[in-house]
């Protein structure tokens, strides 16, 4: 049996022996001795003692504040995005709950409420009163899961992550809106009416390069090479935190030149190509002239979808080469585009060459 012996006014000795292992330690207070005994006994018997007082005394709101103030989200756009999600959780009723009190069933109930699932119709994943879509809900839950992991590791308290399988809503089907015949010309023409003179070029660049909205907004002129044998742009940090080099077509080079400032390149090398600092500036300019009536269900991100589709339709680039341009990490992410080349498989079937020649 473990013993705690008081051997003086401020001297408490702990003796513990189990399975041939004997340990002892001396402390100034009985509480310190008891705490050490619980931890040591747990380690030697395989049943570690875990003090969850800190987790029980910490609310989700307080954990969010701790993570934001401590810059645990990291730097850059991804860090800012994660902090924004944590601020969102501070505003929820769950923000007042202790970390140990939040369970997967609580998050499922939260999800049903924010997505208005009970009023969803015709197979939809969200109802008419939903606070954002399923993808937004998934991002918020991912941020919560990240917070639990960071807080638990930093405080050395094993917490059960409530964001378990089944908590996240189903992912919505990927958008497949393409530009109809004549829409590209109409889109570029209406972009010329914008108060932002760079908007037509921004649309053309997106259609030619597949760059993401945020990547285009943060692109500076020093990373644009229009004069070398192989014109390209360098994107130092993407959505996936991986740099990539994107080749430029003749149309892309023309679009960049149309908005390039006059003067020495050294004078504007550090300036952003579009003159905006965030992707929000692009969206404001886009929505100013492109509305639902003129271009039904066509969003800025659909430009990237259109651009990737054209790479599959109009080039012989292999999947891994297209991945290098688009920034996708795995071939599975491009699986939704492979059907655009299925008609070419006929030439590889038995009798295919003869059929093609005919």
Buried (B, 14 or more C-beta within 10 A) or exposed (E): EBEBEEEEEEEBBBBBEEEEEEBEBBBEEEEBBBBBBBBBBEEBEEEEEBEBEEBEEBBBBBBBBBBBEEEBBEEEBBEEBBBBBBBBBBEBEBBEBBBBBBBBEBBBEBBBBBBBBEEBEEEBBBBEEBEEBBEBBBBBBBBBBBBBEBBBEEBEBEBEBBBBEEBBBEEEEEEEBEBEEEBBEBBBEBBEEBEBEBBBBBBBBBBBBBBBBBBBBBBBBEBBBBEEEEBBBBBEBBBEEEEBEBBBBEEBBBBBEEBBEEEEEEEBEEEBBBEBEBBEBBBEBBEBBBEEEEBEEBBBBBBBBBBBBBBBEEEEEEBEEBBBBBBBEEEEEBEBBEEBEEEEEEEEEEEEEEEEEE
